[in-house]
Amino acid sequence: MIQFELLPILDIMIDLYEKPIGAARFQAYLKQLQGDTKSDLVLPIGGFNPMAKPHLVEKLAELKAIQAETIIQKTLFDLNQSFKRETSVTIFKVALNVADDLEGSWTNRFTTDYDSKFKLNALVKRQFCTPFLWSSESYSADLVQERTLESALRTLHWLKHPKPKTLQEHANQEIFAAPRKEKSLFAKSELFTKHCQSDSYAIVFNFLYGDEASIALGLPVY
């Protein structure tokens, strides 16, 4: 049986971002990310830009103000209650990540979003789950709850299915994670019907994020 537990991360990242931008902060980030392993992942903060500007501290303060981690904890408690009780329990630690699409020169909104949803192997292997928010967003309790639940459901889907390759497999995962939001995206699309069995990254990416995102990356459009 899977159980999800909050891994508090906001105070750790606020402390990190209060350090001046430079090599010392970057090394402190790596120390948090890798611990003493120098190669493994011990704290799932890969969505954060280690060299973020002061605005990200302000965004983290906004999340503290709405008690985002308390909301996550309550969301996970409710989700856990829905699972069948079994003797053996596997704990997945859930850590909120805030990706900087506002001023983060390292962060492409579309590729980062894709990776956060469909490249989960390293996280799942280490029993981590990372809901994503963006620095450009306005935060609310509903948004935090929604992203937390979607991320947890993606993890559950990943545990039962192989990494999505075809457009259909990407659709299956997202409909499982957010059925009310995603079902209409795939239901009546001629592009989806035509290419649902394609495993072309260009086709999948273009379908999910549109022509502008594909053109910016030098990918073909459909």
Salt bridges, closest charged atoms under 4 A:
GLU5 OE1 - LYS93 NZ 2.94
ASP11 OD1 - LYS64 NZ 2.73
ASP36 OD1 - LYS31 NZ 2.32
ASP40 OD1 - ARG126 NE 2.58
GLU62 OE1 - LYS59 NZ 3.20
ASP78 OD2 - LYS74 NZ 2.69
ASP100 OD1 - HIS55 NE2 2.90
ASP101 OD2 - ARG109 NH1 2.78
GLU103 OE1 - LYS53 NZ 3.94
GLU103 OE2 - HIS55 ND1 3.74
ASP113 OD2 - LYS117 NZ 3.16
ASP115 OD1 - LYS119 NZ 3.50
GLU137 OE2 - ARG147 NH2 2.63
GLU146 OE2 - LYS181 NZ 3.51
GLU150 OE1 - ARG154 NH2 3.67
GLU150 OE2 - LYS181 NZ 2.98
GLU174 OE2 - ARG154 NE 2.82
